[in-house]
Amino acid sequence: MNFAQITPILATAIATSTPLVFACLGETVTERAGVINLSAEGTILLGAMTGFAIAKTLESTGTFPSLFLGFAGAAVVGALIALIVALGTLTLKQSQVAIGFVLALLAANLSSFLGNSFVRIPGPTVPSFKIPVLQNIPVLGELFFRSDLLVYLSYAAIALIWTYFYRTRAGLMLRAIGEQPNAAFARGTNVVLMRYLYTAIGGAMMGMAGAAFSLDFKAGWSHLHTAGYGWIALAIVIFGGWNPLRVALSCYLFGILQSLASVAQSTIPTIPTQVFTVAPFMLMILLLVLTSSEWLEQLLKLLPSPIDRTASELIRSTPPAALGKVFEQD
């Protein structure tokens, strides 16, 4: 395989990773605020069904209006599910893990029930859009600028969320309510209200991720249309160390693994297709285990000090200190 063959594979991997980027960034925002939203699997599925159903129903209004309303509807559904998680965990003080897991199952089954009449029918999809001038840049143009508006929006989302986290006062406060909520409260921040807000924002992004599947990269709707991606999104957030940039790069790594699995499936027909389908998921889990192991930290200590520190910072995954913990706001 030469470089000319690798470039299209990488371009496809980057583009098809876009729904996962939205989902993982949404979960990153939520968890940075101290809330675990385990409903990701069901949220993505219900968002995919809702987005496709709305866009298909309103198809006569035109491609762009129907797509916009489809994505908006999916975002609202995602935000509502996230608010249920927030209500149960922040106000009622119940287990975040239990509520999220139950909602994941409920929303997944609800998507199959409500979306039955939309199964395997054609609908509107996001049109491709190549960016003038930028598309002609050698290699980079083919990799990043010959896709569609949704992909470009994901680039902007990565940059905006990273900037918000690390270059704004509001982002500093967001990280504070996930790390030291008592200190944030002492400085006058309404921790519970802010956690509600960021949980809803994260849920809306996961709902949009579902619509991105059904209206673009896996166009259409079917039973369990995006099955498995919600769980892998939760794993990627951990693998990415709750850093928007690292999380996005982890999404692209998963996309590359999927693309390579597809290539391998066509070149090695003797191996069952199921092996290539599950291989990217298994490899991401394996990488998560390896980067979380204590022996890796010990191995890095054998390297020269500057390299050891840099590698440790890149690999280490430390969750927000208050993640999943109940906060009593008097």
GUKE-478305 format. One record per residue: x, y, z of N, C-alpha, C in turn; residue in three letters; residue number from 1. Coordinates in steps of 0.001 Angstrom, whole numbers, plus 500000, padded with zeros to 6 digits. Each point is the difference from the previous one (the first is absolute). Layout:
// GUKE-478305
ATOM   n_east   n_north     n_up   ca_east   ca_north    ca_up   c_east   c_north     c_up   residuo   num
ATOM        X         Y        Z         X          Y        Z        X         Y        Z       ALA   NUM
...
//
This chain:
// GUKE-478305
ATOM   n_east   n_north     n_up   ca_east   ca_north    ca_up   c_east   c_north     c_up   residuo   num
ATOM   500851    498797   500000    499149     501203   500000   500886    501252   500000       MET     1
ATOM   499834    500862   498978    500820     501204   499907   499278    501209   500599       ASN     2
ATOM   500700    501151   500004    499460     501202   500637   498718    500470   499318       PHE     3
ATOM   499932    499861   498672    498804     500428   499264   498775    499203   500413       ALA     4
ATOM   500195    498762   500435    498888     499182   500454   499648    500276   501455       GLN     5
ATOM   500985    500401   500783    499770     500262   501419   499197    501279   500217       ILE     6
ATOM   500271    501028   499193    499328     501294   500185   498482    499910   499950       THR     7
ATOM   499403    499336   498996    498535     499878   499997   499460    499247   501213       PRO     8
ATOM   500756    499008   500483    499563     499250   501179   499960    500912   501221       ILE     9
ATOM   501048    500811   500155    500043     500933   501125   498907    501056   499880       LEU    10
ATOM   499759    500495   498788    498958     501009   499789   498626    499439   500372       ALA    11
ATOM   499755    498763   499596    498734     499346   500334   499873    499801   501506       THR    12
ATOM   501106    499599   500626    499993     499778   501448   499685    501285   500754       ALA    13
ATOM   500602    501107   499578    499766     501287   500661   498546    500427   499843       ILE    14
ATOM   499474    499848   498799    498621     500419   499741   498996    499151   500769       ALA    15
ATOM   500183    498694   499962    499030     499109   500650   500113    500010   501524       THR    16
ATOM   501062    500611   500526    500143     500122   501453   499213    501180   500553       SER    17
ATOM   499453    500829   499131    499337     501231   500431   498882    499778   501013       THR    18
ATOM   499063    499052   499797    498964     499793   501020   500583    499650   501361       PRO    19
ATOM   501040    499179   499993    500642     499611   501252   500677    501201   500660       LEU    20
ATOM   500542    500905   499192    500628     501213   500540   498960    500826   500769       VAL    21
ATOM   498829    500203   499403    498948     500759   500681   499577    499316   501297       PHE    22
ATOM   499808    498683   499944    499567     499261   501187   501039    500079   501115       ALA    23
ATOM   501250    499804   499646    501074     499995   501008   500245    501391   500570       CYS    24
ATOM   499926    501021   499166    500153     501362   500508   498855    500341   500953       LEU    25
ATOM   498795    499561   499653    498858     500238   500881   500171    499330   501351       GLY    26
ATOM   500450    498747   499990    500218     499287   501256   501160    500617   500778       GLU    27
ATOM   501005    500504   499290    501125     500657   500665   499544    501239   500750       THR    28
ATOM   499150    500810   499368    499463     501194   500660   499229    499604   501262       VAL    29
ATOM   499155    498973   499873    499190     499552   501128   500867    499491   501152       THR    30
ATOM   500960    499147   499681    500823     499401   501052   500969    501016   500613       GLU    31
ATOM   500435    500960   499214    500850     501055   500562   499251    500805   501061       ARG    32
ATOM   498666    500031   499866    499181     500700   500991   499675    499116   501199       ALA    33
ATOM   500444    498741   499961    499820     499117   501147   498850    499025   499901       GLY    34
ATOM   499367    499911   498826    498844     499111   499826   500330    498905   498994       VAL    35
ATOM   499669    498765   500343    500176     498879   499080   498667    499737   499315       ILE    36
ATOM   499964    500126   498691    498773     499731   499239   500177    498691   499235       ASN    37
ATOM   499594    498904   500627    500147     498688   499376   498882    499681   499012       LEU    38
ATOM   499136    500966   499740    498908     499770   499049   500453    500188   498558       SER    39
ATOM   501304    500162   499776    500515     500333   498667   499491    499054   498915       ALA    40
ATOM   500020    498697   500266    499565     499033   498985   498562    500250   499575       GLU    41
ATOM   499104    500127   500963    498597     500245   499676   499775    501381   499420       GLY    42
ATOM   500739    500996   500495    499854     501369   499492   500365    500074   498525       THR    43
ATOM   501099    499369   499627    500427     500015   498597   498976    499296   499124       ILE    44
ATOM   499495    498858   500451    499001     499267   499217   498711    500805   499839       LEU    45
ATOM   499495    500552   501100    498761     500767   499920   500206    501291   499216       LEU    46
ATOM   501178    500594   500122    500316     501187   499205   500049    499678   498522       GLY    47
ATOM   500570    498838   499658    500064     499587   498590   498605    499793   499432       ALA    48
ATOM   499151    499330   500767    498631     499759   499534   499225    501307   499876       MET    49
ATOM   500106    500858   501011    499268     501268   499998   500449    500890   498844       THR    50
ATOM   501309    500124   499828    500514     500838   498926   499532    499531   498636       GLY    51
ATOM   500079    498692   499760    499579     499481   498702   498496    500142   499818       PHE    52
ATOM   499221    499709   501037    498539     500075   499896   499543    501423   499690       ALA    53
ATOM   500571    500983   500685    499623     501395   499760   500415    500436   498597       ILE    54
ATOM   501234    499690   499623    500484     500410   498680   499199    499343   498891       ALA    55
ATOM   499660    498740   500172    499217     499281   498989   498583    500560   499914       LYS    56
ATOM   499387    500250   501141    498632     500522   500026   499910    501379   499370       THR    57
ATOM   501038    500819   500207    499989     501373   499495   500817    500154   498715       LEU    58
ATOM   500249    498887   499325    500843     500016   498805   499466    500940   498929       GLU    59
ATOM   498678    500152   499944    499389     500854   498977   500338    501476   500191       SER    60
ATOM   500456    500398   501193    500333     501404   500245   501350    500381   499406       THR    61
ATOM   500756    499002   499525    501328     500254   499442   501065    499274   500802       GLY    62
ATOM   501124    499740   499357    501054     499214   500653   500544    500675   501243       THR    63
ATOM   500405    501256   499874    500650     500657   501132   499043    500260   501166       PHE    64
ATOM   498769    500497   499769    499082     500168   501143   499702    498679   500708       PRO    65
ATOM   499772    498932   499229    499669     498714   500624   501182    499448   500783       SER    66
ATOM   501211    500142   499455    501182     499526   500712   500241    500807   501271       LEU    67
ATOM   499850    501318   499895    500205     500858   501175   499023    499625   501106       PHE    68
ATOM   498731    499823   499652    499007     499647   501007   500237    498590   500539       LEU    69
ATOM   500516    499113   499148    500331     498658   500452   501093    500026   501058       GLY    70
ATOM   501057    500752   499734    501086     500120   500976   499523    500716   501262       PHE    71
ATOM   499180    501026   499828    499481     500731   501159   499135    499091   500870       ALA    72
ATOM   499154    499210   499360    499155     499071   500748   500816    498969   500753       GLY    73
ATOM   501038    499485   499354    500875     499017   500647   500717    500628   501200       ALA    74
ATOM   500435    501248   499853    500678     500698   501094   499051    500196   501189       ALA    75
ATOM   498751    500344   499717    499007     500183   501071   499768    498685   500739       VAL    76
ATOM   499863    498910   499248    499803     498685   500622   501194    499650   500887       VAL    77
ATOM   501213    500221   499487    501194     499717   500790   500056    500839   501268       GLY    78
ATOM   499631    501280   499892    500015     500885   501166   498959    499564   501032       ALA    79
ATOM   498830    499567   499538    498945     499569   500927   500414    498742   500764       LEU    80
ATOM   500611    499049   499304    500475     498785   500681   501063    500373   501031       ILE    81
ATOM   500902    500903   499612    501052     500427   500920   499419    500716   501215       ALA    82
ATOM   498944    500771   499803    499367     500702   501116   499331    499020   500967       LEU    83
ATOM   499505    498882   499470    499452     498967   500890   501114    499419   500867       ILE    84
ATOM   501169    499775   499363    501162     499543   500764   500354    501027   501075       VAL    85
ATOM   500017    501269   499620    500348     501061   500951   498985    500091   501134       ALA    86
ATOM   498720    499896   499669    498954     500067   501022   500161    498863   501016       LEU    87
ATOM   500204    498799   499471    500107     498848   500889   501253    500013   500853       GLY    88
ATOM   501074    500561   499462    501280     499935   500719   500309    501254   500805       THR    89
ATOM   499646    501158   499472    500346     501255   500669   498938    500446   500995       LEU    90
ATOM   498735    499778   499660    498910     500439   500874   499514    498876   500909       THR    91
ATOM   499792    498809   499427    499493     498872   500782   501110    499193   500668       LEU    92
ATOM   501262    500304   499652    501179     499376   500628   500077    498488   499800       LYS    93
ATOM   499533    499522   498861    500064     498574   499706   501284    499672   499234       GLN    94
ATOM   500262    498710   499816    501224     499550   499356   500061    500441   498543       SER    95
ATOM   501077    500686   499629    500183     500423   498609   500139    498799   499075       GLN    96
ATOM   500714    498991   500459    500227     498815   499182   498682    499270   499736       VAL    97
ATOM   499201    499795   501042    498749     499258   499857   499021    500729   499086       ALA    98
ATOM   499827    501304   500224    499045     500767   499190   500444    500040   498541       ILE    99
ATOM   501271    500241   499771    500497     500057   498630   499855    498671   499280       GLY   100
ATOM   500301    498916   500693    499910     498678   499377   498558    499653   499649       PHE   101
ATOM   499070    500278   500901    498588     499730   499725   499504    500838   498827       VAL   102
ATOM   500384    501265   499964    499581     500860   498891   500615    499556   498673       LEU   103
ATOM   501211    499455   500042    500622     499486   498774   499152    498876   499416       ALA   104
ATOM   499549    499085   500847    499161     498892   499535   498631    500492   499552       LEU   105
ATOM   499409    500906   500780    498665     500514   499677   499999    500744   498675       LEU   106
ATOM   500946    500908   499815    500052     500802   498776   500298    499122   498783       ALA   107
ATOM   500852    498991   500165    500318     499105   498886   498760    499237   499548       ALA   108
ATOM   499255    499456   500947    498773     499280   499646   498922    500939   499463       ASN   109
ATOM   499956    501202   500544    499027     500988   499531   500292    500399   498557       LEU   110
ATOM   501266    500080   499644    500361     500364   498618   499513    498939   499012       SER   111
ATOM   500097    498740   500382    499529     498917   499124   498481    500028   499876       SER   112
ATOM   499312    500262   501109    498537     500016   499987   499460    501181   499190       PHE   113
ATOM   500499    501211   500292    499483     501194   499327   500471    500105   498550       LEU   114
ATOM   501150    499406   499704    500544     500128   498645   499650    498874   499066       GLY   115
ATOM   499058    499153   500405    499670     498825   499190   499528    500356   498597       ASN   116
ATOM   499232    501076   499870    499456     500374   498681   501046    500673   499101       SER   117
ATOM   501185    500278   500536    501043     500649   499199   501149    499060   499643       PHE   118
ATOM   499821    498717   500273    501080     499040   499788   500285    499816   498505       VAL   119
ATOM   501270    500137   499651    500519     499710   498666   499237    500704   498876       ARG   120
ATOM   499737    501294   500191    499435     500800   498919   500971    501145   499717       ILE   121
ATOM   500084    500458   498754    500935     501086   499674   499541    501324   500595       PRO   122
ATOM   500952    500851   500295    499678     501309   500553   501069    501011   499638       GLY   123
ATOM   499855    501237   500439    500989     501040   499675   501327    499727   500695       PRO   124
ATOM   501067    500398   499379    501339     499859   500585   500770    501309   499845       THR   125
ATOM   500984    500187   500839    500825     501209   499948   500821    499985   498714       VAL   126
ATOM   499873    501019   499166    500744     500013   498727   501480    500270   500220       PRO   127
ATOM   500814    499518   499101    501441     500246   500083   500309    501442   499621       SER   128
ATOM   501095    500504   500532    500396     501377   499711   501514    500102   500112       PHE   129
ATOM   500651    500180   498884    501456     500147   499985   500352    501479   500141       LYS   130
ATOM   500911    500292   500909    500379     501387   500251   500946    500493   498907       ILE   131
ATOM   499611    501046   499276    500870     500528   498930   501378    500374   500537       PRO   132
ATOM   500996    499860   499160    501398     500310   500299   500594    498979   500978       VAL   133
ATOM   499381    499859   501188    500546     499086   501006   500000    498550   499516       LEU   134
ATOM   499022    499657   499170    499930     498624   499516   501176    499648   499081       GLN   135
ATOM   500676    501017   499490    501112     499758   499078   501354    499888   500691       ASN   136
ATOM   500023    500184   501319    501258     499844   500740   500430    498533   499924       ILE   137
ATOM   501227    499732   499622    500450     498602   499910   499791    499248   501318       PRO   138
ATOM   499468    498822   499913    499748     499088   501114   498968    500570   500975       VAL   139
ATOM   500270    501153   500601    499079     500577   500984   498632    500296   499399       LEU   140
ATOM   499999    500462   498757    498734     500296   499341   499129    498769   499877       GLY   141
ATOM   500589    498888   499588    499237     498758   499856   499586    499434   501348       GLU   142
ATOM   500839    500185   501006    499704     499454   501318   498887    500757   500724       LEU   143
ATOM   500019    501325   499917    499145     500792   500876   498955    500883   499318       PHE   144
ATOM   500154    500321   498728    499170     501049   499411   499189    499562   498781       PHE   145
ATOM   499766    498705   499870    499169     499512   498887   498857    499147   500534       ARG   146
ATOM   499341    500509   501017    498953     499213   500649   498672    500765   499986       SER   147
ATOM   499413    500235   501164    498743     500756   500055   499992    500929   501207       ASP   148
ATOM   498957    500812   500118    499935     501028   501038   500035    499418   501406       LEU   149
ATOM   499462    498797   500164    499980     499386   501322   501416    499684   500478       LEU   150
ATOM   500839    499545   499090    501391     499714   500340   500718    501286   500402       VAL   151
ATOM   499793    501061   499229    500648     501275   500310   499499    500559   501330       TYR   152
ATOM   498716    499765   500296    499441     500437   501279   500668    499254   501158       LEU   153
ATOM   500349    498740   499771    500674     499236   501054   501390    500569   500275       SER   154
ATOM   500700    500452   498944    501303     500638   500216   499834    501232   500884       TYR   155
ATOM   498987    500788   499690    499748     501223   500773   499639    499656   501441       ALA   156
ATOM   499215    498941   500192    499592     499600   501347   501209    499606   500840       ALA   157
ATOM   500932    499276   499403    501218     499599   500719   500774    501232   500464       ILE   158
ATOM   500207    500937   499067    500761     501206   500318   499285    500864   501035       ALA   159
ATOM   498688    500164   499853    499246     500856   500907   499957    499431   501413       LEU   160
ATOM   499781    498687   500116    499897     499399   501327   501358    500004   500692       ILE   161
ATOM   501074    499716   499248    501334     500056   500600   500306    501417   500476       TRP   162
ATOM   499695    500975   499162    500240     501404   500374   499164    500384   501211       THR   163
ATOM   498753    499561   500014    499106     500308   501126   500536    499396   501298       TYR   164
ATOM   500464    498758   499922    500520     499312   501186   501224    500700   500583       PHE   165
ATOM   500939    500330   499136    501333     500381   500462   500382    501463   499774       TYR   166
ATOM   499136    500774   499365    500360     501390   499723   498926    501003   500427       ARG   167
ATOM   498991    499554   500723    498955     500923   500451   499730    499823   501490       THR   168
ATOM   499510    501045   500612    499660     499944   501429   498837    499037   500236       ARG   169
ATOM   499022    500021   499085    498851     499095   500131   500446    498538   499915       ALA   170
ATOM   500975    499735   499134    500519     498646   499891   500741    499577   501254       GLY   171
ATOM   500717    500929   500600    500684     499721   501259   498984    499644   501077       LEU   172
ATOM   498881    500708   500018    498971     499710   500995   499334    498657   499712       MET   173
ATOM   499847    499670   498720    499454     498686   499636   500879    498894   500567       LEU   174
ATOM   501300    500127   499808    500917     498982   500531   500008    500002   501519       ARG   175
ATOM   499768    501163   500584    499993     500098   501464   498819    499250   500605       ALA   176
ATOM   498827    500080   499375    498841     499314   500582   500103    498489   499838       ILE   177
ATOM   500899    499553   499118    500254     498574   499880   501142    499525   500865       GLY   178
ATOM   500871    500912   500373    501167     499648   500816   499787    500355   501476       GLU   179
ATOM   499646    501257   500261    499837     500484   501371   498697    500795   500106       GLN   180
ATOM   498855    499316   499996    498715     500717   500031   499809    500857   501247       PRO   181
ATOM   500564    499570   501123    499872     500804   501226   500706    501341   499861       ASN   182
ATOM   501180    499982   499380    500730     501238   499786   499266    500902   499015       ALA   183
ATOM   499432    499393   498953    499242     500784   499022   498767    500625   500649       ALA   184
ATOM   499337    499229   500860    498820     500512   500697   500371    501149   500932       PHE   185
ATOM   501149    499874   500647    500453     501046   500910   500282    501309   499264       ALA   186
ATOM   500305    499899   498710    500262     501200   499194   498728    500541   499347       ARG   187
ATOM   498849    499426   500387    498728     500530   499537   499377    499290   498820       GLY   188
ATOM   500535    498865   499593    499452     499263   498869   498872    499086   500447       THR   189
ATOM   498894    500037   499271    498896     499075   500256   500357    498675   499327       ASN   190
ATOM   500637    499104   500751    500545     498766   499444   498914    499133   499380       VAL   191
ATOM   498891    499829   500692    498932     499132   499494   499433    500543   498693       VAL   192
ATOM   499725    501299   499957    499458     500604   498783   500971    499837   498834       LEU   193
ATOM   501280    500242   500234    500990     499875   498939   500141    498552   499540       MET   194
ATOM   499893    499063   500923    500046     498596   499597   498788    499628   499164       ARG   195
ATOM   498840    500541   500329    498811     499803   499156   500280    500502   498585       TYR   196
ATOM   500557    501205   499906    500249     500624   498706   500967    499174   499162       LEU   197
ATOM   501131    499623   500576    501012     499277   499227   499562    498565   499685       TYR   198
ATOM   499196    499418   500870    499454     498670   499696   499053    500076   498810       THR   199
ATOM   499174    501047   499953    499079     500181   498870   500758    500260   498706       ALA   200
ATOM   501049    500819   500060    500811     500280   498810   500650    498721   499490       ILE   201
ATOM   500574    499234   500918    500618     498741   499602   498991    499039   499397       GLY   202
ATOM   498811    499926   500583    498951     499134   499460   499549    500437   498621       GLY   203
ATOM   499894    501315   499793    499613     500513   498685   501020    499599   498936       ALA   204
ATOM   501283    500052   500355    501039     499607   499044   499933    498507   499688       MET   205
ATOM   499642    499185   500993    499850     498571   499739   498786    499732   499122       MET   206
ATOM   498935    500771   500198    498841     499862   499120   500355    500364   498564       GLY   207
ATOM   500779    501072   499830    500465     500393   498665   500899    498924   499387       MET   208
ATOM   500767    499320   500846    500847     498917   499504   499143    498900   499380       ALA   209
ATOM   498875    499698   500638    499094     499000   499443   499454    500430   498651       GLY   210
ATOM   499591    501272   499905    499495     500516   498727   501079    500004   498935       ALA   211
ATOM   501251    500214   500418    501110     499977   499047   500140    498617   499366       ALA   212
ATOM   499715    498961   500762    500024     498649   499440   498883    499819   498981       PHE   213
ATOM   498757    500269   500406    498854     499664   499160   499794    500962   498834       SER   214
ATOM   500574    501202   500073    499817     500977   498935   501265    500239   499184       LEU   215
ATOM   501057    499228   500293    501228     500229   499260   500818    498723   499829       ASP   216
ATOM   500684    499564   501040    501024     498973   499837   499473    498569   499994       PHE   217
ATOM   498807    499811   500510    499352     498689   499931   498534    500267   499685       LYS   218
ATOM   499793    500629   498831    498715     500596   499653   498854    499002   500088       ALA   219
ATOM   498891    500461   500595    498816     499170   500155   499780    499621   501452       GLY   220
ATOM   499022    499137   500202    499700     499547   501350   499642    498517   499982       TRP   221
ATOM   500463    499293   501019    499663     498586   500172   500133    499662   501479       SER   222
ATOM   499533    498837   500369    500063     499570   501395   501450    499976   500488       HIS   223
ATOM   500267    500635   501161    501350     500087   500576   501005    500526   498971       LEU   224
ATOM   499617    501076   499345    500757     500562   498875   501430    500365   500369       HIS   225
ATOM   500201    500489   501209    501343     500423   500426   500473    499200   501209       THR   226
ATOM   499541    498771   500116    500282     499188   501184   501499    499895   500271       ALA   227
ATOM   500391    500257   501231    501386     499862   500420   500761    501308   500072       GLY   228
ATOM   499578    501006   499243    500771     501240   499953   499887    500819   501283       TYR   229
ATOM   498891    499879   500699    499875     500719   501264   500966    499484   501038       GLY   230
ATOM   500151    498690   500053    500927     499412   500970   501446    500312   499631       TRP   231
ATOM   500321    499937   498718    501379     500309   499602   500296    501480   500243       ILE   232
ATOM   498978    500859   499886    500195     501428   500285   500398    500207   501457       ALA   233
ATOM   499356    499278   500907    500339     500110   501414   501446    499568   500251       LEU   234
ATOM   500415    498932   499310    501373     499513   500147   501005    500988   499423       ALA   235
ATOM   499651    500617   498869    500919     500940   499355   500233    501236   500868       ILE   236
ATOM   498959    500449   500701    500163     501157   500893   501046    499693   501072       VAL   237
ATOM   499971    498775   500522    500998     499597   500995   501373    499903   499339       ILE   238
ATOM   500035    499353   498838    501258     499839   499272   500608    501351   499646       PHE   239
ATOM   499138    500975   499701    500461     501344   499648   500321    500876   501187       GLY   240
ATOM   499873    499459   501212    500382     500755   501188   499162    501237   500254       GLY   241
ATOM   498742    500023   499522    499088     501119   500220   500545    501305   499423       TRP   242
ATOM   500870    499886   499008    500548     501158   499298   499384    500024   498597       ASN   243
ATOM   499319    501084   499602    499294     500021   498705   500871    499614   498814       PRO   244
ATOM   501237    500482   499977    500875     499701   498873   500385    498526   499979       LEU   245
ATOM   500393    499469   501147    500365     498591   500072   498800    499103   499717       ARG   246
ATOM   498832    500404   500474    498781     499223   499744   499710    499945   498507       VAL   247
ATOM   500119    501149   499321    499759     500032   498552   501002    499128   499252       ALA   248
ATOM   501277    500082   500386    501016     499168   499352   499719    498515   500235       LEU   249
ATOM   499479    499667   501170    499637     498610   500287   498843    499549   499115       SER   250
ATOM   499063    500907   499725    498898     499683   499081   500539    499698   498605       CYS   251
ATOM   500951    500817   499556    500586     499774   498680   500800    498694   499972       TYR   252
ATOM   500633    499668   501100    500715     498719   500078   499025    498854   499837       LEU   253
ATOM   498861    500096   500661    498984     498953   499861   499503    499923   498560       PHE   254
ATOM   499807    501170   499365    499575     500016   498601   501029    499359   499090       GLY   255
ATOM   501271    500248   500271    501067     499387   499202   499999    498486   500179       ILE   256
ATOM   499799    499545   501232    499930     498559   500250   498839    499367   499240       LEU   257
ATOM   498868    500712   499947    498857     499486   499239   500299    499944   498506       GLN   258
ATOM   500647    501035   499479    500333     500027   498579   500977    498880   499648       SER   259
ATOM   501005    499801   500859    500960     498934   499761   499332    498634   500082       LEU   260
ATOM   499031    499866   500904    499266     498741   500100   499214    499721   498718       ALA   261
ATOM   499431    501057   499410    499260     499842   498743   500922    499576   498868       SER   262
ATOM   501191    500614   499953    500975     499624   498973   500445    498554   500186       VAL   263
ATOM   500272    499643   501248    500441     498634   500291   498920    498983   499656       ALA   264
ATOM   498743    500377   500198    498892     499098   499706   499941    499662   498512       GLN   265
ATOM   500316    500986   499151    499961     499763   498552   501244    499268   499498       SER   266
ATOM   501098    500132   500736    501245     499366   499547   500213    498615   500615       THR   267
ATOM   499292    499719   501111    500113     498678   500628   498599    499406   500126       ILE   268
ATOM   499424    499543   498894    498607     499526   500017   499779    498712   500780       PRO   269
ATOM   501069    499298   500351    499839     498725   500693   499624    500178   501476       THR   270
ATOM   500250    501189   500555    499664     500265   501402   498557    500507   500078       ILE   271
ATOM   499195    499488   500938    498601     500434   500125   499878    501513   500157       PRO   272
ATOM   498985    500570   499372    499811     501460   500044   499776    500517   501417       THR   273
ATOM   499415    499155   500871    499729     500435   501370   501280    500380   500736       GLN   274
ATOM   501104    499345   499642    501284     500290   500650   500408    501447   499734       VAL   275
ATOM   499855    500428   498744    500394     501363   499631   499026    501035   500557       PHE   276
ATOM   498737    499595   500197    499011     500922   500549   500306    500362   501445       THR   277
ATOM   500390    499009   500780    500235     500246   501429   501447    500379   500305       VAL   278
ATOM   500912    499787   499041    501427     500256   500258   500288    501420   500473       ALA   279
ATOM   499448    501066   499368    500295     501365   500484   499570    500216   501448       PRO   280
ATOM   498846    499430   500382    499530     500150   501372   500953    499318   500974       PHE   281
ATOM   500427    498793   499653    500897     499253   500874   501362    500696   500117       MET   282
ATOM   500492    500544   498890    501292     500674   500028   499961    501262   500851       LEU   283
ATOM   498879    500751   499936    499886     501199   500825   499952    499643   501481       MET   284
ATOM   499291    498921   500330    499944     499553   501393   501389    499566   500467       ILE   285
ATOM   500710    499297   499125    501357     499559   500330   500921    501198   500249       LEU   286
ATOM   499911    501013   499130    500816     501203   500183   499652    500712   501296       LEU   287
ATOM   498701    500021   500340    499567     500635   501243   500608    499280   501201       LEU   288
ATOM   499991    498672   499956    500573     499215   501099   501501    500239   500109       VAL   289
ATOM   500672    500015   498855    501455     500169   500006   500417    501365   500538       LEU   290
ATOM   499295    501041   499566    500370     501355   500429   499572    500296   501432       THR   291
ATOM   499176    499119   500572    499563     500201   501382   500778    499130   500987       SER   292
ATOM   500924    499209   499499    500706     499048   500852   501168    500657   500728       SER   293
ATOM   500240    499550   501236    501097     500538   500789   501360    499625   499414       GLU   294
ATOM   500043    498824   499350    501296     499572   499463   500491    500938   498913       TRP   295
ATOM   499038    500657   499293    500409     500948   498969   500686    501213   500622       LEU   296
ATOM   499469    500451   501141    500634     501110   500716   501424    499624   500423       GLU   297
ATOM   500168    498771   500472    501323     499542   500409   500949    499923   498809       GLN   298
ATOM   499463    499568   498857    500814     499893   498792   500457    501374   499528       LEU   299
ATOM   499108    500989   500095    500344     501352   499562   501101    500617   500862       LEU   300
ATOM   500095    499571   501244    501017     500538   500894   501416    499604   499578       LYS   301
ATOM   500086    498998   499127    501308     499582   499505   500539    500964   498946       LEU   302
ATOM   499103    500849   499469    500400     500961   498977   500649    501221   500648       LEU   303
ATOM   500764    500785   499238    500561     501253   500538   498903    500878   500575       PRO   304
ATOM   500323    500783   501004    499012     500759   500755   499065    500877   499156       SER   305
ATOM   500517    500838   499060    499082     500841   499213   499018    499181   499169       PRO   306
ATOM   500497    498911   499403    499142     499142   499179   498982    499293   500881       ILE   307
ATOM   500436    499560   501176    499107     499317   500936   498836    500896   500387       ASP   308
ATOM   500295    501267   500347    498935     500924   500416   499029    500261   498864       ARG   309
ATOM   500536    500246   498810    499143     500296   498850   499104    498810   499653       THR   310
ATOM   500588    498807   499962    499244     498799   499676   498930    499720   501046       ALA   311
ATOM   500345    500207   501273    499036     499771   501077   498806    500936   499884       SER   312
ATOM   500272    501272   499667    498913     500970   499845   499092    499640   498838       GLU   313
ATOM   500591    499468   498931    499214     499641   498831   499147    498755   500233       LEU   314
ATOM   500524    499066   500777    499343     498708   500169   499078    499965   501219       ILE   315
ATOM   500406    500678   501068    499258     499893   501249   498554    500460   499839       ARG   316
ATOM   499058    499243   500551    498583     500344   499978   499512    500157   501429       SER   317
ATOM   499899    501231   500463    499548     500273   501361   498617    500625   499950       THR   318
ATOM   498994    499324   500535    498636     500541   499924   499838    501221   500894       PRO   319
ATOM   499012    500846   499731    499696     501110   500908   499763    499460   501405       PRO   320
ATOM   500549    500676   501002    499982     499487   501371   498591    499796   500548       ALA   321
ATOM   499040    500820   499571    498648     499910   500520   499049    499261   499058       ALA   322
ATOM   500547    499298   499004    499159     499315   499023   499143    498942   500669       LEU   323
ATOM   498688    500102   499801    499069     499013   500531   499651    500159   501462       GLY   324
ATOM   500570    501023   500662    499746     500185   501430   498874    501002   500227       LYS   325
ATOM   499181    499706   500995    498890     500883   500335   500530    501258   500672       VAL   326
ATOM   499490    501146   499571    500396     501276   500605   498821    500595   500736       PHE   327
ATOM   500186    500273   501277    498941     500594   500831   500195    501506   500003       GLU   328
ATOM   499098    500698   499331    500090     501467   499921   499016    500596   500992       GLN   329
ATOM   500489    500599   501056    499139     500576   501041   499409    501321   499556       ASP   330
//
